[in-house]
Amino acid sequence: MPDAQVRIFHAACRIKDKRALAAFVAPIPEGADVATKLRRGFSGLLTRYRDERRAAYYVVSDGKVAMCWTVTGISSDEAAAILSECDSITEWGDVPFNEAVERALGRPIQLVQ
């Protein structure tokens, strides 16, 4: 069931900044595991989904900086569709990610500032 209240939030941090990294992973399911992978120099995309919040977390890292886009108001199937669309992203940023979400959901998303 599509939810008209889909929202996208973005956060970023330097992985070497322990305090910033702790705050960055705090809302992410299995955040401690995500932090461990990031500290070990992980480069790529990690995803998590929290069913009770209907929220998906897409964490991208180059080994130095981590970025997370949180998409709320979506089902696990919609989260999987977004992940599939993320395969086409070659340069990560708000615009490419938001476009991937819109393609996956088949509708424009109203961004919250």
SULDANOR-V313494 format. One record per backbone hydrogen bond with DSSP energy under -0.5 kcal/mol. NH is the residue of the N-H (numbers start at 1). CO is the residue of the C=O. E is the energy in kcal/mol with one decimal. If there is no record, write none. Layout:
BEGIN
NH/CO/E, NH/CO/E
END
This chain:
BEGIN
4/2/-0.5, 6/3/-0.7, 7/72/-1.5, 9/70/-2.7, 11/68/-2.2, 13/66/-2.3, 15/64/-2.7, 17/14/-1.2, 18/16/-1.2, 21/17/-2.9, 22/18/-2.3, 23/19/-2.0, 24/20/-2.4, 25/21/-2.4, 26/22/-1.1, 27/23/-0.5, 28/25/-1.2, 31/28/-1.3, 33/30/-0.5, 34/30/-2.0, 35/31/-2.8, 36/32/-2.2, 37/33/-2.2, 38/34/-2.5, 39/35/-2.8, 40/36/-1.4, 41/38/-1.8, 42/37/-2.0, 44/61/-2.1, 46/59/-3.0, 48/57/-1.9, 50/55/-3.0, 51/49/-0.6, 53/50/-0.8, 54/50/-0.9, 54/51/-0.8, 55/50/-1.9, 56/71/-2.6, 57/48/-3.1, 58/69/-2.4, 59/46/-3.1, 59/57/-0.6, 60/58/-0.5, 60/67/-3.0, 61/44/-2.4, 62/65/-1.6, 63/42/-0.6, 66/13/-2.8, 67/60/-2.9, 68/11/-3.0, 69/58/-2.2, 70/9/-2.7, 70/68/-0.5, 71/56/-2.6, 71/69/-0.5, 72/7/-2.6, 72/70/-0.6, 73/53/-0.6, 73/54/-1.4, 74/54/-2.0, 79/75/-2.2, 80/76/-2.0, 81/77/-2.0, 82/78/-2.3, 83/79/-2.3, 84/80/-2.1, 85/81/-1.9, 86/82/-1.7, 87/83/-0.6, 87/84/-1.0, 88/85/-1.6, 89/86/-1.8, 90/88/-0.5, 97/93/-2.1, 98/94/-3.0, 99/95/-2.4, 100/96/-1.9, 101/97/-2.2, 102/98/-2.3, 103/99/-2.4, 104/100/-2.4, 105/101/-2.5, 106/102/-1.6, 107/102/-1.1, 111/109/-0.7, 113/111/-0.5
END
